[in-house]
Amino acid sequence: MVILQNNDLIVEINENGAELNRLYHKKTKKEYLWNGDTKFWGRKAPLLFPIVGKLKDNKMWYNGEEYQMSQHGFARDLPFSIKTLGSDRAVLHCTSSENTKKVFPFDWSLYCEYSIQEDDIAVKSKVVNESKTKPLLFSIGYHPAFKVPIDENLTFDDYYLIFNGDKKAERWMISDGLISEKREIAFDNGIIRLNDQIFSQDALVFKGLNCNEIKIRSEHSDHGITFSFDGFPYLGIWSKAGASFVCIEPWHGIADSIHHNGDFLLKEGIIRLNPGEEFDCGYTVGLF
C-alpha cells in the first residue's frame, strides 16, 4: 500500500489497479472514501481502461479479429509498479503485455499520479502509445466512490449534489448495461438530491454536460466534498440501493449503444493516439 500524508490528509493507494484506498482528513477526523463493503460493491475507486462501460455482448471487433473484455476494462485488476514515491506524491505505472494483448491488441503504457496539497488530492493519468507503427484506440475514466453520509449521524438522503454549470440536464438511459436512445430529465435546478430511487435504473449518464465541478453537500453539516474535473465529454453518477456511497465518474468514453455493431473503430468515445503520442486527464478532490 502506498501512503501519502501532509498536515491535513492521509491518502492510501493500492498498487493493485493503482486504486485509491483511503481519503482521511486529520482535522475533520472523517473518512471521505467508501469502505468497499462487498455486500454492496467491493471496489473503491477503480481506474477504467482501456474501455469505459460495457461492450455489447462483451466483445469487440478490430482488424477482423474478435476480442472479449468485461465491463470497464482490465487496468483496475492489474499490478502497477511504483515509479516515484515521496511523502506527498506518487506515480504508478503499468504497461501492455502478452496477456493484455489477448483481449486488447495494442501496445501502451499507463501512468497514474497522486499528489496532495493542503486539503486537496489531485489524480492524473497519462496514456502513451508505445507502438512504433500502429495507432492506439482506447477509452479511460474514473470511478471514485465517496462516503455518504460523511457525518455518521446523517443519512444518505440528507445529501445532495450541486452542479456548477448546466442547471438542467438529460440523462441517457441504460438498458442491460448499454446506452439506449431513451432520455429523461435528471435535474432542472442544478441539484440532484440523493436517494435510492434515482439509481433504480442504473447510473445517471450524461453526454456533453456543461459542468466541471460537483459538490457533495448537506444542509445539516459543514463537511463535504468538492470534485473538480475538466474536458471530459461524459459523466456518470451512480450508487446502489442501501449503500453508503455515491460515485462521481468523469469519462473519456462510454458504454456501447444498444445498436452498436461491435466495430471498435466506430465505438463512441474512443480516443486515437498515433505512435509515440500521449494523452492526459485527471481530477481533483477537495475535502472539507
Backbone as CSV, one residue per row, in Angstrom:
resi,resn,N_x,N_y,N_z,CA_x,CA_y,CA_z,C_x,C_y,C_z
1,MET,0.837,-1.197,0.000,0.000,0.000,0.000,0.873,1.249,0.000
2,VAL,0.581,2.181,-0.880,1.277,3.461,-0.939,0.535,4.449,-0.035
3,ILE,1.285,5.167,0.816,0.678,6.124,1.742,1.272,7.508,1.511
4,LEU,0.400,8.489,1.288,0.784,9.893,1.193,0.203,10.626,2.398
5,GLN,0.933,11.638,2.873,0.486,12.304,4.091,1.023,13.737,4.145
6,ASN,0.175,14.653,4.593,0.615,16.002,4.927,-0.073,16.416,6.225
7,ASN,-0.113,17.702,6.528,-0.706,18.150,7.787,-2.214,17.948,7.835
8,ASP,-2.831,17.787,6.654,-4.290,17.693,6.589,-4.814,16.305,6.234
9,LEU,-4.120,15.605,5.340,-4.674,14.392,4.745,-3.798,13.167,4.964
10,ILE,-4.453,12.017,4.982,-3.810,10.715,4.818,-4.485,10.046,3.626
11,VAL,-3.690,9.669,2.647,-4.200,9.046,1.428,-3.508,7.710,1.228
12,GLU,-4.290,6.675,0.971,-3.737,5.355,0.670,-4.089,4.975,-0.764
13,ILE,-3.113,4.361,-1.449,-3.298,3.911,-2.831,-2.877,2.460,-2.925
14,ASN,-3.760,1.642,-3.446,-3.470,0.223,-3.635,-2.672,0.043,-4.924
15,GLU,-1.544,-0.655,-4.839,-0.740,-0.889,-6.040,-1.472,-1.777,-7.044
16,ASN,-2.421,-2.566,-6.573,-3.236,-3.350,-7.499,-4.288,-2.427,-8.110
17,GLY,-4.153,-2.155,-9.396,-5.073,-1.262,-10.074,-4.815,0.212,-9.864
18,ALA,-3.753,0.553,-9.101,-3.467,1.962,-8.763,-4.718,2.646,-8.219
19,GLU,-5.429,1.940,-7.346,-6.750,2.386,-6.885,-6.665,3.105,-5.544
20,LEU,-7.315,4.246,-5.445,-7.438,4.927,-4.166,-8.064,3.987,-3.147
21,ASN,-7.484,3.948,-1.947,-7.972,3.053,-0.915,-8.499,3.793,0.316
22,ARG,-7.993,5.036,0.513,-8.435,5.799,1.684,-8.239,7.292,1.444
23,LEU,-9.207,8.088,1.896,-9.108,9.548,1.943,-9.547,9.978,3.339
24,TYR,-8.574,10.354,4.171,-8.876,10.717,5.557,-8.392,12.132,5.832
25,HIS,-9.257,12.936,6.447,-8.903,14.310,6.806,-8.596,14.360,8.303
26,LYS,-7.374,14.739,8.633,-6.936,14.733,10.031,-7.694,15.745,10.886
27,LYS,-8.033,16.883,10.292,-8.648,17.949,11.089,-10.146,17.739,11.283
28,THR,-10.830,17.250,10.258,-12.254,16.946,10.433,-12.452,15.577,11.083
29,LYS,-11.364,14.770,11.070,-11.399,13.409,11.625,-12.469,12.551,10.940
30,LYS,-12.554,12.705,9.623,-13.563,11.972,8.869,-12.947,11.236,7.687
31,GLU,-13.542,10.075,7.385,-13.219,9.326,6.175,-14.129,9.825,5.052
32,TYR,-13.546,9.988,3.857,-14.318,10.516,2.733,-14.473,9.516,1.587
33,LEU,-13.804,8.374,1.677,-13.910,7.365,0.618,-14.726,6.184,1.122
34,TRP,-15.499,5.599,0.238,-16.294,4.394,0.521,-15.379,3.281,1.028
35,ASN,-15.909,2.441,1.923,-15.086,1.407,2.556,-14.991,0.104,1.773
36,GLY,-15.686,-0.003,0.652,-15.559,-1.197,-0.178,-16.287,-2.419,0.349
37,ASP,-17.342,-2.229,1.116,-18.132,-3.340,1.652,-18.654,-4.201,0.498
38,THR,-18.220,-5.462,0.465,-18.571,-6.345,-0.652,-20.054,-6.699,-0.687
39,LYS,-20.775,-6.437,0.388,-22.221,-6.671,0.385,-22.899,-5.800,-0.678
40,PHE,-22.293,-4.643,-0.940,-22.864,-3.709,-1.913,-21.995,-3.573,-3.158
41,TRP,-20.708,-3.248,-2.951,-19.775,-3.057,-4.070,-18.366,-3.108,-3.504
42,GLY,-17.584,-4.062,-3.967,-16.291,-4.340,-3.360,-15.147,-3.458,-3.804
43,ARG,-15.402,-2.504,-4.671,-14.338,-1.601,-5.116,-14.505,-0.228,-4.466
44,LYS,-13.462,0.606,-4.626,-13.491,1.934,-4.008,-13.329,3.065,-5.018
45,ALA,-12.379,2.933,-5.918,-12.137,4.000,-6.905,-11.391,3.428,-8.102
46,PRO,-11.972,2.470,-8.801,-11.240,1.817,-9.893,-10.957,2.757,-11.064
47,LEU,-9.816,2.535,-11.684,-9.446,3.230,-12.913,-10.001,2.434,-14.086
48,LEU,-10.703,3.106,-14.982,-11.359,2.438,-16.108,-10.482,2.584,-17.351
49,PHE,-9.977,1.459,-17.844,-9.091,1.443,-19.015,-8.951,-0.006,-19.465
50,PRO,-8.942,-0.296,-20.754,-8.962,0.586,-21.919,-10.357,0.849,-22.487
51,ILE,-11.398,0.457,-21.749,-12.758,0.826,-22.139,-13.475,1.391,-20.928
52,VAL,-14.518,2.128,-21.194,-15.421,2.628,-20.164,-16.781,2.005,-20.417
53,GLY,-17.361,1.430,-19.366,-18.665,0.811,-19.531,-18.569,-0.565,-20.163
54,LYS,-19.670,-0.983,-20.730,-19.812,-2.346,-21.233,-19.750,-2.388,-22.752
55,LEU,-19.110,-3.436,-23.270,-19.174,-3.736,-24.696,-20.440,-4.542,-24.975
56,LYS,-21.046,-4.319,-26.116,-22.210,-5.118,-26.489,-21.793,-6.577,-26.612
57,ASP,-22.475,-7.452,-25.873,-22.151,-8.885,-25.809,-20.741,-9.116,-25.274
58,ASN,-20.174,-8.110,-24.596,-18.829,-8.188,-24.005,-17.747,-8.499,-25.028
59,LYS,-17.935,-8.042,-26.255,-16.920,-8.307,-27.281,-16.823,-7.136,-28.248
60,MET,-15.682,-7.096,-28.936,-15.449,-6.066,-29.944,-14.705,-6.699,-31.112
61,TRP,-14.756,-6.000,-32.250,-14.047,-6.450,-33.443,-13.010,-5.398,-33.827
62,TYR,-11.790,-5.878,-34.132,-10.733,-4.971,-34.589,-9.851,-5.711,-35.583
63,ASN,-9.673,-5.123,-36.758,-8.876,-5.740,-37.831,-9.325,-7.171,-38.136
64,GLY,-10.637,-7.377,-38.109,-11.189,-8.675,-38.457,-11.119,-9.725,-37.374
65,GLU,-10.601,-9.366,-36.192,-10.492,-10.310,-35.080,-11.470,-9.926,-33.970
66,GLU,-11.996,-10.959,-33.301,-12.900,-10.728,-32.177,-12.129,-10.781,-30.864
67,TYR,-12.414,-9.829,-29.986,-11.801,-9.784,-28.655,-12.904,-9.632,-27.615
68,GLN,-12.736,-10.297,-26.486,-13.720,-10.225,-25.417,-13.128,-9.503,-24.211
69,MET,-13.918,-8.617,-23.641,-13.463,-7.850,-22.490,-14.658,-7.512,-21.610
70,SER,-14.468,-7.600,-20.297,-15.556,-7.303,-19.377,-15.694,-5.800,-19.163
71,GLN,-16.762,-5.420,-18.509,-17.101,-4.019,-18.287,-15.945,-3.241,-17.667
72,HIS,-15.704,-2.047,-18.175,-14.701,-1.103,-17.666,-13.256,-1.538,-17.889
73,GLY,-13.017,-2.617,-18.617,-11.650,-2.991,-18.943,-10.926,-3.707,-17.818
74,PHE,-9.596,-3.809,-17.960,-8.809,-4.671,-17.079,-7.781,-3.949,-16.217
75,ALA,-7.536,-2.664,-16.433,-6.478,-1.973,-15.685,-6.726,-2.017,-14.186
76,ARG,-7.977,-1.997,-13.773,-8.313,-1.990,-12.346,-7.862,-3.252,-11.627
77,ASP,-7.570,-4.312,-12.391,-7.147,-5.580,-11.790,-5.675,-5.904,-12.039
78,LEU,-4.933,-4.994,-12.661,-3.527,-5.248,-12.967,-2.621,-4.697,-11.873
79,PRO,-1.474,-5.354,-11.635,-0.490,-4.793,-10.700,0.240,-3.615,-11.336
80,PHE,0.389,-2.548,-10.573,1.154,-1.379,-11.006,2.468,-1.326,-10.233
81,SER,3.496,-0.816,-10.872,4.778,-0.610,-10.197,4.894,0.849,-9.778
82,ILE,5.676,1.100,-8.735,5.888,2.459,-8.243,7.066,3.078,-8.986
83,LYS,6.812,4.164,-9.700,7.871,4.864,-10.428,8.481,5.985,-9.589
84,THR,7.634,6.682,-8.836,8.073,7.793,-7.995,7.290,7.748,-6.693
85,LEU,7.982,7.982,-5.568,7.290,7.985,-4.280,7.923,9.011,-3.351
86,GLY,7.110,9.958,-2.909,7.510,10.928,-1.901,6.445,10.989,-0.833
87,SER,6.581,11.892,0.104,5.607,11.980,1.190,4.249,12.475,0.712
88,ASP,4.256,13.284,-0.369,3.002,13.870,-0.835,2.723,13.620,-2.316
89,ARG,3.494,12.728,-2.943,3.283,12.462,-4.368,3.755,11.056,-4.707
90,ALA,2.980,10.376,-5.550,3.359,9.044,-6.029,2.937,8.898,-7.481
91,VAL,3.772,8.195,-8.249,3.449,7.863,-9.634,3.544,6.355,-9.786
92,LEU,2.470,5.742,-10.282,2.433,4.304,-10.514,2.312,4.044,-12.005
93,HIS,2.778,2.865,-12.425,2.918,2.596,-13.859,2.521,1.163,-14.171
94,CYS,1.913,0.998,-15.333,1.564,-0.323,-15.846,1.716,-0.280,-17.360
95,THR,2.001,-1.430,-17.958,2.190,-1.449,-19.401,1.600,-2.713,-20.005
96,SER,1.437,-2.694,-21.305,0.848,-3.841,-22.007,1.753,-5.056,-21.914
97,SER,1.150,-6.219,-22.074,1.872,-7.491,-22.004,1.238,-8.462,-22.991
98,GLU,1.827,-9.624,-23.108,1.241,-10.641,-23.984,-0.153,-11.030,-23.507
99,ASN,-0.364,-11.025,-22.194,-1.691,-11.349,-21.670,-2.722,-10.282,-22.022
100,THR,-2.357,-9.010,-21.884,-3.332,-7.958,-22.208,-3.643,-7.942,-23.698
101,LYS,-2.657,-8.312,-24.523,-2.878,-8.289,-25.974,-3.850,-9.377,-26.431
102,LYS,-4.101,-10.364,-25.573,-5.080,-11.390,-25.922,-6.500,-10.820,-25.957
103,VAL,-6.721,-9.745,-25.197,-8.057,-9.137,-25.155,-8.073,-7.713,-25.701
104,PHE,-6.872,-7.123,-25.874,-6.764,-5.731,-26.321,-5.451,-5.592,-27.097
105,PRO,-5.492,-5.658,-28.432,-4.284,-5.860,-29.249,-3.472,-4.588,-29.518
106,PHE,-3.054,-3.924,-28.435,-2.319,-2.669,-28.589,-1.150,-2.610,-27.603
107,ASP,-0.156,-1.778,-27.953,0.991,-1.517,-27.075,0.779,-0.169,-26.386
108,TRP,0.846,-0.161,-25.073,0.536,1.057,-24.327,1.267,1.070,-22.985
109,SER,1.386,2.249,-22.421,1.793,2.437,-21.028,0.782,3.351,-20.361
110,LEU,0.545,3.100,-19.073,-0.420,3.880,-18.304,0.243,4.346,-17.011
111,TYR,0.256,5.649,-16.808,0.834,6.242,-15.597,-0.284,6.880,-14.776
112,CYS,-0.247,6.668,-13.465,-1.218,7.273,-12.560,-0.468,8.042,-11.481
113,GLU,-0.748,9.323,-11.394,-0.079,10.187,-10.416,-1.074,10.672,-9.372
114,TYR,-0.681,10.560,-8.104,-1.466,11.073,-6.991,-0.618,12.085,-6.232
115,SER,-1.176,13.259,-5.965,-0.444,14.265,-5.206,-1.412,14.992,-4.280
116,ILE,-0.913,15.383,-3.110,-1.747,16.076,-2.137,-1.141,17.429,-1.800
117,GLN,-2.017,18.402,-1.600,-1.621,19.740,-1.184,-2.726,20.301,-0.314
118,GLU,-2.401,20.566,0.942,-3.383,21.015,1.926,-4.562,20.046,1.950
119,ASP,-5.796,20.535,1.649,-6.996,19.682,1.737,-7.325,18.964,0.434
120,ASP,-6.486,19.095,-0.575,-6.814,18.599,-1.912,-5.947,17.413,-2.315
121,ILE,-6.553,16.508,-3.073,-5.794,15.448,-3.741,-6.045,15.559,-5.239
122,ALA,-4.969,15.544,-6.003,-5.049,15.589,-7.462,-4.701,14.220,-8.022
123,VAL,-5.526,13.743,-8.934,-5.330,12.447,-9.584,-5.149,12.701,-11.078
124,LYS,-4.023,12.247,-11.617,-3.736,12.459,-13.035,-3.329,11.142,-13.678
125,SER,-3.729,10.955,-14.912,-3.360,9.758,-15.671,-2.760,10.164,-17.005
126,LYS,-1.807,9.369,-17.451,-1.201,9.576,-18.769,-1.157,8.246,-19.498
127,VAL,-1.685,8.236,-20.720,-1.647,7.060,-21.587,-0.660,7.344,-22.714
128,VAL,0.230,6.382,-22.977,1.242,6.531,-24.023,1.087,5.400,-25.028
129,ASN,1.063,5.736,-26.306,1.099,4.721,-27.360,2.544,4.285,-27.545
130,GLU,2.849,3.052,-27.155,4.222,2.545,-27.209,4.553,1.877,-28.537
131,SER,3.571,1.794,-29.433,3.834,1.188,-30.740,4.601,2.165,-31.632
132,LYS,5.447,1.617,-32.479,6.169,2.441,-33.451,5.422,2.543,-34.782
133,THR,4.385,1.733,-34.944,3.711,1.671,-36.250,2.192,1.768,-36.184
134,LYS,1.570,1.369,-35.072,0.116,1.259,-35.012,-0.507,2.343,-34.137
135,PRO,-1.702,2.791,-34.496,-2.428,3.698,-33.600,-2.907,2.943,-32.363
136,LEU,-3.154,3.675,-31.301,-3.746,3.131,-30.084,-5.156,3.684,-29.960
137,LEU,-6.129,2.786,-29.830,-7.525,3.163,-29.641,-7.935,2.765,-28.229
138,PHE,-8.513,3.688,-27.485,-8.832,3.368,-26.089,-9.832,4.376,-25.532
139,SER,-10.349,4.047,-24.365,-11.087,4.985,-23.527,-10.492,4.930,-22.126
140,ILE,-10.743,5.960,-21.344,-10.253,5.994,-19.964,-11.237,6.792,-19.120
141,GLY,-11.391,6.398,-17.875,-12.302,7.110,-16.990,-12.010,6.788,-15.540
142,TYR,-12.750,7.453,-14.664,-12.567,7.293,-13.217,-13.894,6.919,-12.569
143,HIS,-13.790,6.227,-11.420,-14.984,5.667,-10.779,-14.879,5.773,-9.254
144,PRO,-14.464,6.933,-8.702,-14.312,7.025,-7.247,-15.657,7.033,-6.529
145,ALA,-15.710,6.298,-5.419,-16.926,6.211,-4.609,-16.695,6.963,-3.299
146,PHE,-17.486,7.983,-3.060,-17.322,8.808,-1.875,-18.336,8.422,-0.803
147,LYS,-17.882,8.454,0.422,-18.693,8.041,1.563,-19.830,9.033,1.788
148,VAL,-21.036,8.537,1.727,-22.234,9.336,2.004,-23.195,8.467,2.807
149,PRO,-23.507,8.858,4.040,-23.221,10.153,4.642,-21.772,10.288,5.120
150,ILE,-21.246,11.509,5.028,-19.919,11.800,5.575,-19.999,11.884,7.091
151,ASP,-21.050,12.513,7.595,-21.295,12.572,9.037,-22.131,11.373,9.455
152,GLU,-21.670,10.664,10.466,-22.311,9.407,10.859,-23.739,9.596,11.356
153,ASN,-24.067,10.776,11.866,-25.414,10.991,12.407,-26.430,11.382,11.340
154,LEU,-25.982,11.458,10.075,-26.887,11.794,8.977,-27.175,10.562,8.125
155,THR,-28.043,10.732,7.131,-28.399,9.632,6.237,-28.029,9.990,4.799
156,PHE,-28.062,9.002,3.931,-27.790,9.203,2.506,-28.709,10.279,1.929
157,ASP,-29.977,10.233,2.328,-30.971,11.162,1.785,-30.780,12.605,2.252
158,ASP,-29.915,12.815,3.232,-29.645,14.172,3.709,-28.692,14.935,2.790
159,TYR,-28.130,14.254,1.790,-27.100,14.868,0.947,-27.624,15.154,-0.459
160,TYR,-26.934,16.066,-1.129,-27.291,16.423,-2.499,-26.029,16.773,-3.273
161,LEU,-26.140,16.745,-4.597,-25.056,17.118,-5.500,-25.384,18.465,-6.130
162,ILE,-24.404,19.363,-6.150,-24.560,20.671,-6.790,-23.666,20.717,-8.024
163,PHE,-24.257,20.979,-9.182,-23.528,21.085,-10.445,-23.283,22.568,-10.745
164,ASN,-22.048,22.918,-11.120,-21.708,24.339,-11.259,-22.029,24.921,-12.633
165,GLY,-22.442,24.094,-13.582,-22.683,24.593,-14.938,-24.147,24.563,-15.304
166,ASP,-24.519,23.604,-16.151,-25.909,23.493,-16.599,-26.863,23.348,-15.416
167,LYS,-27.952,24.085,-15.457,-28.972,23.976,-14.416,-30.028,22.931,-14.760
168,LYS,-30.026,22.490,-16.020,-30.968,21.464,-16.454,-30.230,20.491,-17.357
169,ALA,-30.447,19.199,-17.175,-29.731,18.215,-17.989,-30.531,16.931,-18.113
170,GLU,-30.361,16.281,-19.262,-30.977,14.986,-19.507,-29.972,13.874,-19.236
171,ARG,-30.480,12.766,-18.752,-29.676,11.557,-18.608,-29.996,10.618,-19.762
172,TRP,-28.991,9.861,-20.180,-29.187,8.806,-21.172,-29.457,7.510,-20.418
173,MET,-30.565,6.875,-20.728,-30.977,5.681,-20.003,-30.142,4.473,-20.418
174,ILE,-30.013,3.539,-19.480,-29.211,2.338,-19.681,-30.126,1.129,-19.780
175,SER,-29.834,0.268,-20.751,-30.572,-0.979,-20.923,-29.580,-2.138,-20.912
176,ASP,-29.601,-2.936,-19.850,-28.683,-4.069,-19.711,-27.229,-3.629,-19.884
177,GLY,-26.887,-2.504,-19.282,-25.517,-2.016,-19.316,-25.143,-1.231,-20.555
178,LEU,-26.057,-1.133,-21.530,-25.789,-0.424,-22.779,-26.601,0.873,-22.836
179,ILE,-26.124,1.824,-23.637,-26.798,3.112,-23.752,-27.967,2.993,-24.720
180,SER,-29.150,3.337,-24.237,-30.343,3.278,-25.085,-30.596,4.653,-25.710
181,GLU,-31.644,4.743,-26.504,-31.998,6.020,-27.131,-32.886,6.868,-26.227
182,LYS,-33.380,6.274,-25.158,-34.315,6.970,-24.284,-33.578,7.952,-23.371
183,ARG,-34.176,9.127,-23.205,-33.615,10.130,-22.314,-34.710,10.681,-21.407
184,GLU,-34.298,11.164,-20.237,-35.248,11.827,-19.355,-34.509,12.883,-18.540
185,ILE,-35.249,13.838,-18.005,-34.651,14.919,-17.231,-34.057,14.353,-15.936
186,ALA,-32.780,14.673,-15.685,-32.117,14.221,-14.462,-32.176,15.291,-13.380
187,PHE,-32.064,16.546,-13.780,-32.235,17.654,-12.841,-32.588,18.915,-13.621
188,ASP,-33.268,19.851,-12.953,-33.647,21.089,-13.636,-33.356,22.329,-12.801
189,ASN,-32.559,22.167,-11.743,-32.181,23.325,-10.925,-30.713,23.275,-10.505
190,GLY,-29.924,22.444,-11.195,-28.511,22.316,-10.864,-28.228,21.462,-9.654
191,ILE,-29.254,20.773,-9.147,-29.097,19.979,-7.927,-29.736,18.605,-8.112
192,ILE,-29.044,17.568,-7.642,-29.630,16.230,-7.530,-29.650,15.856,-6.058
193,ARG,-30.821,15.658,-5.519,-30.946,15.200,-4.130,-30.832,13.679,-4.114
194,LEU,-29.940,13.192,-3.277,-29.626,11.767,-3.285,-30.708,10.954,-2.591
195,ASN,-31.072,9.863,-3.237,-31.942,8.846,-2.659,-31.791,7.589,-3.502
196,ASP,-32.181,6.464,-2.945,-32.013,5.189,-3.646,-32.783,5.136,-4.957
197,GLN,-33.916,5.795,-5.012,-34.806,5.659,-6.159,-34.174,6.168,-7.451
198,ILE,-33.360,7.222,-7.379,-32.827,7.799,-8.622,-31.843,6.860,-9.321
199,PHE,-31.346,5.836,-8.603,-30.434,4.874,-9.221,-31.109,3.529,-9.495
200,SER,-32.438,3.508,-9.447,-33.163,2.248,-9.642,-33.015,1.711,-11.056
201,GLN,-32.673,2.590,-12.014,-32.441,2.166,-13.396,-30.974,2.347,-13.782
202,ASP,-30.090,2.057,-12.829,-28.643,2.122,-13.040,-28.154,3.565,-12.937
203,ALA,-26.961,3.809,-13.461,-26.305,5.107,-13.307,-27.029,6.210,-14.069
204,LEU,-26.803,7.438,-13.621,-27.188,8.610,-14.402,-26.035,8.906,-15.351
205,VAL,-26.293,8.875,-16.643,-25.248,9.067,-17.658,-25.530,10.347,-18.429
206,PHE,-24.511,11.197,-18.504,-24.641,12.480,-19.193,-23.640,12.567,-20.338
207,LYS,-24.071,13.206,-21.422,-23.188,13.488,-22.557,-23.097,14.997,-22.742
208,GLY,-21.868,15.498,-22.889,-21.678,16.909,-23.188,-22.189,17.855,-22.122
209,LEU,-22.166,17.423,-20.870,-22.657,18.263,-19.779,-21.720,19.455,-19.571
210,ASN,-22.293,20.637,-19.494,-21.514,21.849,-19.235,-21.299,21.975,-17.733
211,CYS,-20.275,21.297,-17.235,-20.014,21.261,-15.796,-18.583,20.796,-15.573
212,ASN,-17.868,21.443,-14.669,-16.530,20.965,-14.315,-16.305,20.919,-12.809
213,GLU,-17.394,21.051,-12.051,-17.283,20.932,-10.596,-18.606,20.454,-10.011
214,ILE,-18.507,19.472,-9.122,-19.673,18.951,-8.416,-19.343,18.929,-6.931
215,LYS,-20.256,19.429,-6.133,-20.078,19.390,-4.681,-21.045,18.381,-4.070
216,ILE,-20.568,17.658,-3.064,-21.414,16.801,-2.235,-21.644,17.554,-0.930
217,ARG,-22.905,17.917,-0.658,-23.218,18.755,0.495,-24.450,18.229,1.226
218,SER,-24.645,18.768,2.429,-25.868,18.556,3.195,-26.200,19.843,3.938
219,GLU,-27.502,20.148,4.045,-27.906,21.319,4.828,-27.618,21.141,6.310
220,HIS,-27.362,19.893,6.726,-27.214,19.588,8.145,-25.754,19.428,8.569
221,SER,-24.815,19.777,7.685,-23.396,19.591,8.004,-22.540,20.614,7.266
222,ASP,-21.426,20.977,7.882,-20.454,21.861,7.235,-19.429,21.079,6.420
223,HIS,-19.502,19.753,6.476,-18.494,18.918,5.817,-19.004,18.401,4.473
224,GLY,-18.102,18.318,3.512,-18.473,17.837,2.193,-17.270,17.653,1.298
225,ILE,-17.539,17.556,0.012,-16.511,17.271,-0.990,-16.720,18.190,-2.191
226,THR,-15.618,18.709,-2.717,-15.634,19.416,-3.997,-14.874,18.581,-5.009
227,PHE,-15.553,18.142,-6.055,-14.969,17.289,-7.091,-14.822,18.123,-8.356
228,SER,-13.569,18.341,-8.786,-13.296,19.192,-9.946,-12.711,18.374,-11.081
229,PHE,-13.216,18.596,-12.279,-12.758,17.850,-13.452,-12.975,18.741,-14.666
230,ASP,-12.227,18.518,-15.720,-12.340,19.400,-16.874,-12.059,18.621,-18.151
231,GLY,-12.837,18.908,-19.195,-12.564,18.346,-20.506,-13.097,16.951,-20.750
232,PHE,-13.914,16.435,-19.847,-14.469,15.091,-20.020,-15.804,15.181,-20.761
233,PRO,-15.970,14.455,-21.865,-17.221,14.544,-22.627,-18.384,13.762,-22.028
234,TYR,-18.078,12.855,-21.082,-19.128,12.023,-20.489,-18.983,12.030,-18.968
235,LEU,-20.108,11.804,-18.294,-20.119,11.768,-16.832,-21.144,10.757,-16.360
236,GLY,-20.775,9.992,-15.342,-21.711,9.078,-14.701,-21.844,9.406,-13.221
237,ILE,-23.046,9.229,-12.682,-23.310,9.334,-11.245,-24.007,8.042,-10.849
238,TRP,-23.493,7.365,-9.805,-24.023,6.027,-9.524,-23.949,5.696,-8.043
239,SER,-24.915,4.902,-7.603,-24.882,4.282,-6.288,-25.719,3.011,-6.348
240,LYS,-25.781,2.298,-5.238,-26.610,1.095,-5.133,-27.547,1.251,-3.951
241,ALA,-28.717,0.673,-4.072,-29.728,0.790,-3.024,-29.179,0.292,-1.691
242,GLY,-29.297,1.123,-0.669,-28.875,0.750,0.670,-27.416,0.992,0.971
243,ALA,-26.627,1.351,-0.037,-25.187,1.553,0.153,-24.896,2.995,0.560
244,SER,-23.802,3.172,1.299,-23.435,4.498,1.807,-22.349,5.127,0.947
245,PHE,-22.616,5.287,-0.334,-21.653,5.940,-1.219,-22.374,6.528,-2.425
246,VAL,-21.677,7.462,-3.064,-22.070,7.927,-4.389,-20.805,8.053,-5.220
247,CYS,-20.868,7.556,-6.450,-19.742,7.640,-7.379,-19.930,8.834,-8.305
248,ILE,-18.867,9.606,-8.472,-18.816,10.667,-9.480,-17.776,10.233,-10.494
249,GLU,-18.212,10.018,-11.751,-17.381,9.317,-12.726,-17.184,10.132,-14.010
250,PRO,-16.112,10.896,-14.113,-15.809,11.547,-15.390,-15.166,10.556,-16.357
251,TRP,-15.641,10.568,-17.593,-15.206,9.556,-18.570,-14.733,10.193,-19.876
252,HIS,-13.697,9.628,-20.444,-13.354,9.801,-21.855,-13.733,8.490,-22.544
253,GLY,-15.006,8.293,-22.744,-15.523,7.051,-23.304,-16.846,6.717,-22.665
254,ILE,-17.540,5.751,-23.237,-18.882,5.418,-22.772,-19.208,3.993,-23.202
255,ALA,-20.184,3.388,-22.522,-20.629,2.046,-22.900,-21.158,2.038,-24.333
256,ASP,-21.118,0.863,-24.952,-21.703,0.715,-26.287,-23.185,1.077,-26.259
257,SER,-23.681,1.539,-27.382,-25.120,1.735,-27.523,-25.772,0.392,-27.844
258,ILE,-27.074,0.334,-27.658,-27.794,-0.914,-27.929,-27.739,-1.275,-29.409
259,HIS,-27.400,-0.300,-30.266,-27.373,-0.539,-31.712,-25.955,-0.702,-32.262
260,HIS,-24.939,-0.672,-31.399,-23.557,-0.720,-31.905,-23.276,-2.060,-32.570
261,ASN,-22.488,-2.020,-33.651,-22.195,-3.245,-34.412,-20.939,-3.968,-33.946
262,GLY,-20.289,-3.466,-32.882,-19.123,-4.147,-32.337,-17.795,-3.710,-32.912
263,ASP,-17.800,-2.895,-33.963,-16.561,-2.428,-34.585,-15.889,-1.415,-33.654
264,PHE,-14.690,-1.769,-33.157,-14.011,-0.909,-32.186,-13.637,0.441,-32.790
265,LEU,-13.380,0.466,-34.078,-13.053,1.722,-34.755,-14.220,2.705,-34.732
266,LEU,-15.442,2.173,-34.650,-16.636,3.006,-34.695,-17.258,3.222,-33.321
267,LYS,-16.609,2.726,-32.286,-17.162,2.847,-30.935,-17.197,4.307,-30.485
268,GLU,-18.309,4.735,-29.908,-18.427,6.113,-29.433,-17.430,6.375,-28.302
269,GLY,-16.820,7.564,-28.346,-15.939,7.985,-27.261,-14.521,7.475,-27.329
270,ILE,-14.162,6.761,-28.382,-12.811,6.213,-28.494,-11.803,7.333,-28.785
271,ILE,-10.669,7.267,-28.102,-9.552,8.182,-28.339,-8.533,7.469,-29.216
272,ARG,-7.970,8.190,-30.163,-6.957,7.624,-31.058,-5.630,8.354,-30.837
273,LEU,-4.588,7.580,-30.531,-3.238,8.116,-30.401,-2.352,7.520,-31.481
274,ASN,-1.639,8.357,-32.186,-0.647,7.879,-33.139,0.591,7.386,-32.391
275,PRO,1.461,6.619,-33.061,2.666,6.102,-32.400,3.440,7.196,-31.664
276,GLY,3.745,6.926,-30.394,4.513,7.857,-29.580,3.721,8.968,-28.932
277,GLU,2.457,9.131,-29.287,1.655,10.210,-28.711,1.185,9.863,-27.299
278,GLU,0.821,10.914,-26.549,0.372,10.765,-25.174,-0.983,11.442,-24.981
279,PHE,-1.701,10.984,-23.955,-2.990,11.582,-23.599,-3.038,11.742,-22.085
280,ASP,-3.452,12.918,-21.616,-3.509,13.200,-20.180,-4.925,13.579,-19.758
281,CYS,-5.291,13.186,-18.547,-6.561,13.603,-17.959,-6.461,13.460,-16.446
282,GLY,-7.459,13.972,-15.726,-7.420,13.847,-14.277,-8.538,14.610,-13.597
283,TYR,-8.509,14.563,-12.268,-9.497,15.273,-11.461,-8.871,15.653,-10.121
284,THR,-9.550,16.528,-9.391,-9.099,16.964,-8.070,-10.257,16.848,-7.088
285,VAL,-9.943,16.411,-5.881,-10.938,16.310,-4.819,-10.518,17.210,-3.662
286,GLY,-11.393,18.116,-3.274,-11.175,18.946,-2.099,-12.075,18.477,-0.968
287,LEU,-11.502,18.277,0.201,-12.241,17.763,1.356,-12.433,18.875,2.385
288,PHE,-13.626,18.959,2.933,-13.868,19.958,3.973,-14.893,19.438,4.979
